[in-house]
Amino acid sequence: MTVHLSICIATLNRAAFIGATLESIAAQLPEGVEVVVLDGASTDGTQSIVESFQPQIPTLRYIRQDRNSGVDRDFNTAVELASGTYVWLMSDDDLVKPGVLAALMAAVREEYSLIVLNAEVRTLDLSQELDGDRLRFGENRTYAPAQFFQLFEDTSAYLTYIGAVVMRRELWLARDRESFFGSYFIHVGVIFQAPLPGPSLVIAAPCISIRFGNTQWRPKEFEIRMIRWTRLIWSLPAIPDVVRGRLYRKDPWRSLKSLVFYRAKGTYSLTEYRKWVAPELTSSLDALKAVSVACLPGVIANLIGLCYCSLPYQDSKIHFLDMKASRFYPGRWFKRKS
């Protein structure tokens, strides 16, 4: 069988979720699609769950590593082991919506360099929709190679979600990946390090149901989003400063709102201040602001966050749940008391 698409899943300790992910794929698996699961040394029942799907997904390949190498290296290894013309860097806990694989195979035949899949966001148990349309494009968009900067402006923020990325495998392998190991966003570095040779497609209809609040790197979220993401974006030589500057600050941690937000989520403290913020400080005012927020009682910061997220704005429901997931959420204290 000629493999046109490899669904590459890097996983770690997802026995509770990866079965549902594979079921959503098995229910609509067309010819010409393989599934490559790279396990970064799970210690739960992930292996047995994945291997139980072999009868439903004959093209399933499960590779278990002796140790975890990090999400960037694991996805890159999965792509290297794949045999498809295209690779889909699918997440290990979300669901592929019905009919998506047939639509994606049709898009693959058009030979795009990159295909971006829109998604909806649901609660952890998938019972409630939080955002039914992350991109809000209305209709599919095609970007010519000359529209590379517009592609960056329209999609880079959304592409913090790796499950949205489908790319020509030979293009992935031809580009620098080593520089982006440890960034948590290797796919963004690969895509935007240089203009793409062919057109790109963004599929506007939601293709994936994301489980909100299930990320494994939440404890390091300040580091990943405020530091590592920013360094990656500002290291891309193909993106002019004027373009990325319209979307991203070089030093987002200088924002009082951002500091309070991450403090409220329980991911910013004096530890993060000393490790990531202090070495970058050039202003005593910024130092005072950063230290003050790091020392702000977490419950107070969380209450501020809950009040702000109760206001009507685009991601208010998502951010409100983020506040409730915090170790500083007052409801946790009352629950313990009762």
C-alpha positions in Angstrom: 0.0 0.0 0.0 1.2 3.5 -0.8 1.1 5.6 2.3 -0.1 9.1 1.5 -0.6 10.3 5.1 1.1 9.3 8.4 -0.7 10.3 11.5 2.2 10.8 13.9 1.3 10.7 17.6 4.0 11.3 20.3 2.6 10.1 23.6 3.5 9.7 27.3 1.3 8.2 30.0 -2.0 8.7 28.2 -3.6 5.4 28.9 -6.8 7.2 30.0 -7.1 9.1 26.7 -5.2 7.7 23.8 -7.8 4.9 23.3 -10.5 7.5 22.5 -8.1 9.2 20.1 -7.3 6.0 18.2 -11.0 5.1 18.2 -11.9 8.4 16.4 -9.3 7.5 13.8 -10.2 3.9 13.4 -13.8 4.8 12.8 -13.0 6.6 9.6 -9.6 5.2 8.4 -9.3 5.3 4.6 -6.8 3.4 2.5 -3.4 5.1 2.3 -3.2 6.2 5.9 -0.9 4.8 8.6 -0.7 5.6 12.3 2.6 5.9 14.0 2.6 6.1 17.8 5.9 7.0 19.5 5.8 6.3 23.2 8.3 8.3 25.3 8.7 5.5 27.9 5.2 5.5 29.5 4.9 3.9 32.9 1.1 3.4 32.7 -1.0 1.1 30.4 -0.4 3.2 27.3 1.3 0.3 25.4 -1.5 -2.2 26.0 -4.1 0.3 25.0 -2.4 1.2 21.8 -1.6 -2.4 20.8 -5.2 -3.4 21.4 -6.1 -1.2 18.3 -4.0 -3.3 15.9 -7.0 -5.2 14.6 -8.9 -2.0 13.9 -5.9 -0.1 12.5 -3.8 -2.6 10.5 -1.4 0.1 9.6 -0.7 1.0 13.2 2.9 1.0 14.3 3.8 1.4 17.9 7.4 2.3 18.9 8.4 2.4 22.6 11.5 4.3 23.6 13.6 3.4 26.6 13.5 7.0 27.9 11.6 10.2 27.3 13.3 12.6 25.0 10.9 15.5 25.2 7.9 16.4 23.0 10.0 18.0 20.2 12.4 15.2 19.8 9.6 12.6 20.0 7.5 14.2 17.3 10.6 14.6 15.1 11.4 10.9 15.6 7.9 9.9 14.7 8.1 11.9 11.5 11.5 10.2 10.7 10.0 6.8 11.2 6.9 7.6 9.2 6.5 6.6 5.5 3.7 8.8 4.3 4.1 11.7 1.8 2.4 13.9 4.5 2.6 13.8 8.2 -0.1 14.9 10.7 1.4 15.8 14.1 -1.7 14.6 16.0 -2.1 15.0 19.7 -2.5 12.0 21.9 -5.7 12.9 23.8 -7.9 14.8 21.4 -10.5 13.4 18.9 -10.6 13.5 15.1 -14.1 14.6 14.1 -16.1 12.3 11.8 -15.4 12.7 8.1 -12.1 14.6 8.6 -9.8 11.9 7.2 -11.7 11.7 3.9 -11.5 15.5 3.5 -7.9 15.6 4.5 -7.0 12.9 1.9 -8.6 15.1 -0.8 -6.5 18.1 0.4 -3.4 15.9 0.4 -3.9 15.2 -3.3 -3.6 18.9 -4.0 0.1 18.8 -2.9 0.1 21.7 -0.5 3.3 22.3 1.5 1.3 22.8 4.7 -2.3 22.1 5.8 -3.6 23.7 9.0 -6.7 22.1 10.6 -9.1 24.1 12.6 -10.3 22.8 16.0 -13.0 23.2 18.6 -12.3 23.2 22.3 -14.4 21.2 24.7 -14.2 20.3 28.4 -11.9 17.5 29.6 -14.7 14.9 29.3 -15.8 16.4 26.0 -19.3 16.9 27.2 -19.4 20.7 26.9 -18.3 23.0 24.0 -16.1 25.9 25.1 -15.2 27.3 21.7 -16.6 25.7 18.5 -14.4 27.5 16.1 -10.8 28.5 17.1 -9.8 30.2 13.9 -13.1 31.8 12.9 -12.1 32.0 9.2 -15.6 31.2 7.9 -14.2 29.4 4.8 -11.0 27.7 3.7 -8.0 29.9 3.0 -5.2 29.3 0.6 -1.8 31.1 0.9 0.6 31.3 -2.0 4.3 31.2 -1.1 4.5 35.0 -1.5 1.8 35.3 1.3 4.1 33.7 3.9 4.0 36.7 6.2 0.2 36.7 6.1 0.1 33.0 6.9 2.3 33.8 9.9 0.0 36.6 11.1 -3.1 34.6 10.6 -2.1 31.2 12.1 1.0 31.4 14.3 -0.8 32.0 17.5 -3.2 29.2 16.8 -0.3 26.9 15.9 0.8 26.7 19.5 -1.5 23.6 19.2 0.6 21.0 17.4 -2.4 18.8 16.5 -3.3 21.3 13.8 -0.3 20.6 11.6 -0.2 18.5 8.5 3.0 18.9 6.4 4.9 17.3 3.6 7.3 14.9 5.2 10.2 15.6 2.8 9.8 19.3 3.6 9.9 18.7 7.4 13.0 16.5 7.0 14.8 19.1 4.8 14.5 21.8 7.4 16.4 22.6 10.6 14.8 20.8 13.6 17.8 20.6 16.0 17.6 24.3 16.8 14.1 23.9 18.1 14.5 20.9 20.4 13.4 21.9 23.9 11.3 24.8 22.7 8.0 22.8 23.0 7.0 24.2 19.6 9.3 22.5 17.1 6.6 22.5 14.5 6.3 26.3 14.5 10.1 26.6 14.1 10.1 24.1 11.2 7.2 25.9 9.4 8.2 29.5 9.8 12.0 29.3 9.6 11.8 30.0 5.9 9.2 30.6 3.2 7.3 27.5 2.2 8.0 26.3 -1.4 4.4 25.7 -2.2 0.9 26.9 -1.3 -0.6 26.3 2.2 -4.2 25.5 3.0 -6.2 26.3 6.2 -9.3 24.2 6.6 -11.9 26.4 8.3 -14.3 23.7 9.5 -13.3 22.3 12.9 -11.5 19.0 12.4 -10.4 18.2 15.9 -12.1 18.2 19.3 -9.5 19.4 21.9 -9.7 18.4 25.5 -9.2 21.6 27.4 -7.1 21.5 30.6 -5.3 18.3 29.8 -1.8 19.6 28.9 1.0 17.9 30.6 3.2 20.9 30.8 0.9 23.2 32.8 3.3 23.5 35.8 5.9 25.0 33.4 3.4 27.2 31.5 5.0 30.5 32.4 8.3 29.3 31.2 6.9 27.7 28.0 4.6 30.5 27.0 6.3 33.6 28.3 9.9 32.6 27.7 10.4 29.7 25.3 7.6 30.6 22.9 8.8 34.2 22.8 12.5 33.2 22.2 11.4 30.9 19.3 9.3 33.5 17.6 12.0 36.2 17.8 14.6 33.8 16.6 13.0 33.1 13.2 15.1 34.9 10.6 12.5 34.7 7.9 10.0 36.8 9.8 10.7 40.5 9.9 10.5 42.3 13.2 7.7 44.5 12.0 5.6 41.5 11.2 6.1 39.6 14.5 6.1 42.8 16.4 2.4 43.3 15.5 1.5 40.1 17.3 4.2 39.4 20.0 6.2 41.4 22.5 9.9 40.5 22.9 9.3 40.6 26.7 5.7 39.7 27.5 6.6 39.1 31.1 6.8 42.9 31.5 3.0 43.0 31.2 1.4 43.4 34.7 -1.7 41.6 33.4 0.3 38.6 32.1 2.2 38.3 35.4 -1.0 38.4 37.4 -2.7 35.9 35.0 0.1 33.3 35.4 0.3 34.0 39.2 -3.5 33.3 39.3 -2.9 30.0 37.4 -0.3 29.0 39.9 2.6 28.9 37.4 4.4 32.1 38.3 6.2 32.5 41.6 9.5 33.7 43.0 11.1 30.5 41.5 10.1 31.6 38.0 11.0 35.2 38.7 14.6 34.2 39.8 15.1 31.8 36.9 13.5 33.5 34.0 12.7 37.2 34.7 15.5 38.5 36.9 18.3 37.8 34.4 16.4 39.9 31.8 15.7 42.9 34.0 17.0 46.3 33.0 14.6 48.4 35.0 14.0 48.7 38.7 10.3 49.4 38.0 10.0 46.1 36.1 11.8 44.3 38.9 9.5 45.8 41.5 6.4 44.8 39.5 7.7 41.3 38.8 8.6 40.6 42.4 5.4 42.1 43.8 3.3 39.8 41.6 5.4 36.8 42.4 4.8 37.5 46.1 1.1 38.3 45.7 -1.0 35.7 47.6 -2.1 33.2 45.0 -5.7 33.1 46.2 -6.0 36.9 45.8 -4.5 36.6 42.3 -6.9 33.9 41.4 -9.9 35.9 42.7 -8.7 38.8 40.5 -8.5 36.3 37.6 -11.9 34.9 38.2 -13.4 38.4 38.2 -11.7 39.4 35.0 -12.7 36.1 33.2 -16.3 36.6 34.2 -16.4 39.5 31.7 -17.6 38.8 28.2 -14.8 38.4 25.8 -13.8 35.7 23.2 -11.9 33.2 25.4 -13.6 34.1 28.7 -15.1 30.6 29.3 -11.7 28.9 28.6 -9.8 31.3 30.8 -12.4 31.0 33.6 -11.8 27.2 33.6 -8.1 27.9 33.7 -8.6 29.8 36.9 -10.6 27.0 38.4 -7.9 24.5 37.5 -5.4 26.5 39.5 -4.0 25.3 42.9 -5.0 28.7 44.2 -8.7 28.4 43.2 -10.7 29.1 46.5 -13.2 26.4 45.6 -10.4 23.8 46.3 -10.0 25.1 49.8 -13.7 24.9 50.6 -13.8 21.4 49.1 -11.0 20.2 51.4 -12.8 21.8 54.4 -16.1 20.0 53.6 
